[in-house]
């Protein structure tokens, strides 16, 4: 039986207070000590040590005096977003992209390396070594964007882009190789967080995002939080039945994804004589004069609309956001896709398309970190497991303790 000593309890309380101050400043911007105290529920005197510590670490700076409210003008505090350098590793069309980005969204350096599906861990290590070799300043922490189902324990399953399952979690490999505290997150969830932070869903708290690319995936944001389900597999719409086919147990690719991902669409295009790589297959179909091309694109948007209708039936969100290659459709094709979703939906729904492109992953990782500041704060005896995927911390808004 473990015993919690007063010093341990005080340390845990101090660390929670430190995180609350960071989360508040990141979410609300420049504030006075009085405003911080009102927002977090802590007294100004109890936060003095936390603020001083954050200033010593270079995370918090004083930005001058605020407007007078009749008394002494208050000193304003701001979190310096340039003080945290995030190493972000993501998978993109058979490659690993490793970036170093600060919390202001500035990408300091980026490298791209081929992903060997037979040796995915070696590919990850190669990308990390390359990034660390060219970065002028060491990174502070790491996030890995994972394609596939991410369980509550941080394990990745059913991710064909990463090759055969390995006996080690990829984020554990990243933590060991980089020496950084590391968290992992599903890539489509990060896209949704990014679009919610400053893109197509910044003004709503409930929406569904449908990503069409090498795979087909979804993310559900309810009351401002990514909903992951019991095992982390909520939103795996690629496994929806299609043309009467059900997903077979253990399969890494579901029926809808198998038929209507961009990779599958390219194969179908080649069968009707249209040669295009994955990155341009939608454009090739839209610009072709062949009636077969129009019919194929129409069938693809039928499938993507079906995924949207399912989401509206199940979660009744205020908005559906189409991302990935679906966001590259022409205005006419976008209108046709939207009309199909609206026609099949039992209630009114707003349809829009992702705005941030590949920058959504960066924005999503920043949003994830904003609500999991422990990853870049100093060690504490009550610190969470540093290599475990924090499935909830990155999606929920900050929780401010009340005294």
Secondary structure as GFF3:
##gff-version 3
##sequence-region A 1 403
A	DSSP	alpha_helix	6	28	.	.	.	ID=ss1
A	DSSP	beta_strand	31	32	.	.	.	ID=ss2
A	DSSP	alpha_helix	33	40	.	.	.	ID=ss3
A	DSSP	alpha_helix	44	56	.	.	.	ID=ss4
A	DSSP	beta_strand	60	65	.	.	.	ID=ss5
A	DSSP	beta_strand	75	79	.	.	.	ID=ss6
A	DSSP	three_ten_helix	81	83	.	.	.	ID=ss7
A	DSSP	beta_strand	85	92	.	.	.	ID=ss8
A	DSSP	beta_strand	95	102	.	.	.	ID=ss9
A	DSSP	beta_strand	107	114	.	.	.	ID=ss10
A	DSSP	alpha_helix	120	134	.	.	.	ID=ss11
A	DSSP	beta_strand	141	146	.	.	.	ID=ss12
A	DSSP	beta_strand	149	150	.	.	.	ID=ss13
A	DSSP	beta_strand	156	157	.	.	.	ID=ss14
A	DSSP	three_ten_helix	160	162	.	.	.	ID=ss15
A	DSSP	alpha_helix	170	178	.	.	.	ID=ss16
A	DSSP	beta_strand	182	186	.	.	.	ID=ss17
A	DSSP	alpha_helix	187	198	.	.	.	ID=ss18
A	DSSP	beta_strand	207	212	.	.	.	ID=ss19
A	DSSP	beta_strand	216	222	.	.	.	ID=ss20
A	DSSP	beta_strand	225	227	.	.	.	ID=ss21
A	DSSP	three_ten_helix	237	239	.	.	.	ID=ss22
A	DSSP	alpha_helix	255	260	.	.	.	ID=ss23
A	DSSP	alpha_helix	262	271	.	.	.	ID=ss24
A	DSSP	three_ten_helix	278	280	.	.	.	ID=ss25
A	DSSP	alpha_helix	281	287	.	.	.	ID=ss26
A	DSSP	alpha_helix	291	315	.	.	.	ID=ss27
A	DSSP	beta_strand	319	324	.	.	.	ID=ss28
A	DSSP	three_ten_helix	325	328	.	.	.	ID=ss29
A	DSSP	alpha_helix	331	344	.	.	.	ID=ss30
A	DSSP	beta_strand	350	353	.	.	.	ID=ss31
A	DSSP	alpha_helix	359	370	.	.	.	ID=ss32
A	DSSP	three_ten_helix	373	376	.	.	.	ID=ss33
###
